[in-house]
Amino acid sequence: MTASSPLAARLGLARAAIPHVDDLGMCHAGNRAFLDLAARGLVTCGAVMVPCPWFAGMAEAAAADPALDLGVHLTLTSEWRHYRWAPLTTRSPASGLVDADGYFWRDLDSLRRHLVPEAAEAELRAQVERALAAGLRPTHLDAHMAGAMLPELLPCHVALAREIGAVPVLPRRIRFAPDPAAYERCVAALEAAGLPLPDGIHGTLAVPAEEARAGYERMIRTLPEGVTHLALHAATPGDIEAIAPDHAGWRMREYALLAEGAVAAWCREAGVALLGYRAIQPFWPALSDAPAGRAAGGPAPSSSPPAA
């Protein structure tokens, strides 16, 4: 065990990984990859994009298999060229949530330039509530393209997680926080409240086919002590090639490596335990009376809370 990792210490582990598939509900290929890998124990968990076209498919799968370890992938951006999604709560330009075509902004910079925190908080709450209404019992909440990690939205992100007893996926070490100082203050406040977080994060490798196997093996074998969230984007062949032609190769190669058991084997050989968020959730008891926009141990909200 390592004293520098409160979560690893509580779990009694030295080195662990959370093989997590992002973007579930975005397309059929992603859903199919996750369900295959999860059924064989090759990934442990994933997170669902509630506004996306294939959300209902994942909700149906979750209802059929309550053992699935699923979270909500809080979504405020829609990045692909022709395949788009929109907020659940509004199509009004005044909300700051939509572009000229009525869809979420494509990138984080555009989202933040137009951000109306109250509208974004209301949308995040609606996504969690839609997931619950569909029968999901989220073990965690995380942020698509770091949108819900914006400093204006971090209090809401944490509060929503705390209200339902889910883990906010806010790794202690992260390179892509939109506002590193605000992010570090949020993490420090949660740790001071005794709420343990993953230590770090690695993601899908955007490398040529000939470099993929060696790259993933190196990533696994060199994982540091503590608990590392692996933000994976596995997809089977199918619709992903048309949706994201520049990204489909990475996602399909990642699925192939996971499906053949290579990643799990490298973890075993390196002494890296595999975890899901259901194992961490008991450290994050629900605060049913936490007001939206603020959680115990979290920073003060930057805006008025949305209506429930």
C-alpha positions in Angstrom: 0.0 0.0 0.0 1.1 3.6 -0.4 0.4 6.2 2.2 0.2 8.8 -0.6 -3.0 7.3 -1.9 -5.9 7.4 0.6 -8.1 5.3 -1.7 -5.5 2.6 -2.2 -4.9 2.5 1.6 -8.6 2.1 2.3 -8.9 -0.7 -0.2 -5.7 -2.4 1.0 -4.1 -2.3 -2.4 -0.8 -1.1 -3.7 -1.6 -0.6 -7.4 -5.0 -0.8 -9.0 -6.7 0.2 -12.3 -10.3 1.1 -13.1 -10.8 -0.1 -16.7 -13.8 2.2 -17.6 -15.5 2.6 -20.9 -16.6 6.2 -21.6 -19.2 7.4 -24.1 -21.8 4.6 -23.6 -25.1 5.5 -25.2 -23.3 7.5 -27.9 -23.5 4.8 -30.5 -24.4 1.1 -30.9 -20.7 0.1 -31.4 -19.7 1.5 -28.0 -22.6 -0.2 -26.2 -21.9 -3.5 -27.9 -18.2 -3.3 -27.0 -18.8 -2.5 -23.3 -21.5 -5.2 -22.8 -19.2 -7.9 -24.4 -16.2 -6.8 -22.3 -18.1 -6.4 -19.1 -19.7 -9.8 -19.4 -16.3 -11.4 -19.7 -14.8 -9.4 -16.8 -12.4 -7.5 -19.1 -13.6 -4.1 -18.1 -15.2 -3.2 -14.8 -17.4 -0.2 -15.4 -18.6 2.5 -17.8 -20.5 5.7 -18.0 -23.6 6.6 -20.1 -24.2 9.8 -22.1 -27.9 10.4 -21.3 -28.7 12.9 -24.1 -27.3 10.6 -26.8 -29.2 8.4 -29.4 -28.3 5.0 -27.9 -28.9 5.9 -24.2 -32.1 3.8 -24.2 -30.2 0.8 -25.3 -27.8 1.0 -22.4 -30.7 1.7 -20.0 -32.4 -1.5 -21.2 -29.2 -3.5 -20.8 -28.8 -2.1 -17.2 -32.3 -3.1 -16.4 -31.6 -6.6 -17.6 -28.4 -6.9 -15.7 -28.3 -4.9 -12.4 -24.7 -6.1 -11.8 -23.5 -3.7 -14.4 -21.3 -1.0 -12.8 -22.5 2.2 -14.6 -22.2 5.9 -14.1 -23.5 9.0 -15.8 -21.1 10.6 -18.3 -22.2 14.2 -17.7 -22.5 15.7 -21.2 -22.4 19.4 -22.3 -20.5 19.0 -25.6 -21.2 17.3 -28.9 -18.0 17.0 -30.9 -18.6 15.0 -34.1 -19.1 16.6 -37.5 -22.5 15.1 -38.6 -23.6 13.1 -35.5 -24.9 15.5 -32.9 -27.0 15.6 -29.7 -28.7 18.4 -27.8 -29.6 19.3 -24.2 -32.5 17.6 -22.5 -33.7 20.8 -21.0 -33.7 23.5 -23.6 -33.0 24.5 -27.2 -32.9 28.2 -26.4 -29.7 30.1 -27.4 -30.2 32.2 -24.2 -29.2 29.1 -22.2 -25.6 29.3 -23.5 -25.8 25.5 -24.1 -26.4 25.3 -27.8 -24.8 26.4 -31.0 -26.4 28.0 -34.0 -27.7 24.5 -35.1 -29.4 23.9 -31.7 -26.9 21.2 -30.5 -24.4 21.3 -27.7 -21.2 23.2 -28.5 -18.5 21.1 -30.1 -15.6 22.0 -27.8 -14.9 23.1 -24.2 -13.7 26.6 -25.1 -17.0 27.4 -26.9 -19.0 26.0 -24.0 -17.2 28.1 -21.5 -17.4 31.3 -23.5 -21.2 31.0 -23.6 -21.7 29.3 -20.3 -24.8 30.3 -18.2 -24.0 28.3 -15.1 -27.7 28.0 -13.9 -28.7 26.5 -17.3 -25.8 24.1 -17.3 -26.5 23.0 -13.7 -30.2 22.4 -14.6 -29.1 20.3 -17.6 -26.7 18.2 -15.5 -29.4 17.6 -12.9 -31.8 16.6 -15.7 -29.3 14.0 -17.0 -28.9 12.4 -13.7 -32.7 12.4 -13.1 -33.3 10.9 -16.5 -30.8 8.1 -15.8 -32.5 7.4 -12.4 -36.0 7.4 -14.1 -34.7 4.9 -16.6 -33.7 2.5 -13.9 -30.0 3.2 -13.7 -28.4 3.4 -10.2 -25.2 5.2 -11.0 -22.2 4.3 -9.0 -20.3 7.4 -10.3 -20.5 10.6 -12.3 -17.8 11.8 -14.7 -17.4 14.5 -17.2 -17.5 14.2 -21.0 -14.6 16.3 -22.5 -14.2 17.8 -19.0 -17.3 20.0 -19.3 -18.6 19.3 -15.8 -15.0 20.0 -14.5 -15.3 23.7 -15.4 -14.8 25.6 -12.2 -18.3 27.1 -12.5 -19.8 23.6 -12.5 -17.5 21.6 -10.2 -19.7 22.3 -7.1 -22.8 21.0 -9.0 -20.9 18.0 -10.2 -19.9 17.0 -6.7 -23.3 17.8 -5.2 -25.2 15.7 -7.7 -22.9 12.8 -6.9 -23.2 13.2 -3.2 -27.0 13.4 -3.3 -27.3 10.0 -4.9 -24.3 8.4 -3.1 -22.2 8.2 -6.3 -18.4 8.8 -6.7 -17.5 12.0 -8.6 -14.6 10.9 -10.9 -12.2 13.7 -10.1 -8.7 12.1 -10.1 -6.2 13.7 -7.7 -3.7 14.1 -10.5 -5.0 15.2 -13.9 -3.4 17.1 -16.8 -6.6 18.4 -18.5 -8.5 20.2 -15.8 -10.0 23.4 -17.4 -8.9 25.5 -14.3 -6.1 23.6 -12.5 -6.2 25.9 -9.4 -10.0 25.6 -8.9 -9.8 21.8 -9.5 -7.0 21.3 -6.9 -9.0 23.3 -4.3 -12.1 21.1 -5.0 -10.0 17.9 -4.7 -8.3 19.1 -1.5 -11.7 19.9 0.1 -13.0 16.5 -0.7 -9.9 14.8 0.7 -10.1 16.9 3.8 -13.7 15.6 4.3 -12.3 12.1 4.2 -13.8 11.3 0.7 -11.2 9.3 -1.3 -10.6 9.8 -5.0 -8.7 7.9 -7.8 -5.1 9.0 -7.9 -4.6 9.5 -11.6 -6.0 8.9 -15.1 -4.9 7.5 -18.4 -6.9 7.4 -21.6 -7.3 5.7 -25.0 -4.1 5.9 -26.9 -4.4 7.8 -30.2 -1.5 5.9 -31.9 -1.0 4.2 -35.2 -2.0 0.5 -35.4 1.6 -0.7 -35.3 2.2 1.1 -32.0 -1.0 0.2 -30.2 0.0 -3.1 -28.6 3.3 -1.9 -27.3 1.8 1.4 -26.1 -1.0 -0.2 -24.1 1.4 -2.7 -22.6 3.8 0.0 -21.5 0.9 2.1 -20.1 -0.2 -0.8 -17.9 3.2 -2.0 -16.8 4.3 1.5 -15.8 1.2 2.5 -13.8 2.2 4.3 -10.6 1.2 3.2 -7.1 -2.3 4.0 -6.2 -5.6 3.8 -8.2 -5.6 4.9 -11.8 -8.8 5.5 -13.8 -8.5 4.2 -17.3 -10.7 6.3 -19.6 -11.3 3.8 -22.4 -13.4 4.3 -25.6 -13.7 0.8 -26.9 -16.0 0.2 -29.9 -16.8 -2.7 -32.1 -16.8 -2.2 -35.9 -20.1 -0.8 -37.0 -21.4 2.7 -36.8 -18.4 4.2 -35.3 -16.5 4.3 -38.6 -19.1 6.7 -40.1 -19.6 8.8 -36.9 -15.9 9.4 -36.2 -13.7 8.2 -39.1 -10.6 9.8 -37.6 -11.1 8.2 -34.3 -12.7 4.9 -35.1 -9.4 3.1 -35.6 -8.1 3.9 -32.1 -11.4 2.8 -30.5 -11.7 -0.5 -32.5 -8.0 -1.4 -31.8 -8.6 -0.7 -28.1 -11.6 -3.0 -28.2 -9.6 -5.8 -29.9 -6.8 -5.6 -27.3 -9.3 -5.7 -24.5 -11.3 -8.5 -26.1 -8.4 -10.8 -26.6 -7.6 -10.4 -22.9 -4.2 -8.7 -23.4 -4.9 -5.8 -21.1 -6.2 -8.0 -18.3 -3.1 -10.3 -18.7 -0.7 -7.4 -18.5 -2.5 -6.2 -15.3 -2.2 -9.6 -13.7 1.5 -9.9 -14.7 2.2 -6.4 -13.3 0.3 -7.0 -10.0 -2.3 -4.4 -10.9 -5.7 -5.1 -9.3 -8.9 -4.3 -11.3 -11.6 -2.3 -9.6 -14.9 -0.8 -10.5 -16.7 2.1 -8.9 -19.0 -0.1 -7.0 -16.1 -1.1 -4.8 -15.4 2.7 -4.1 -19.0 3.8 -3.7 -19.3 2.7 0.0 -16.8 5.5 0.9 -19.2 8.1 -0.6 -22.5 7.8 1.4 -25.5 9.7 0.0 -26.3 13.1 1.3 -30.0 13.3 0.4 -30.3 16.8 1.8 -27.3 18.3 -0.1 -28.5 21.4 -2.0 -27.8 21.5 -5.7 -24.5 23.2 -6.4 -22.9 22.5 -3.1 -21.7 19.3 -1.3 -20.3 18.7 2.1 -16.6 19.2 1.8 -16.9 20.9 -1.6 -16.3 24.4 -2.7 -19.0 27.1 -2.6 -21.1 27.3 -5.8 -20.3 29.9 -8.3 -23.9 30.6 -9.2 -27.4 30.1 -8.0 -28.5 26.5 -7.9 -31.0 25.2 -10.5 -34.5 24.3 -9.7 -35.0 20.7 -9.1 
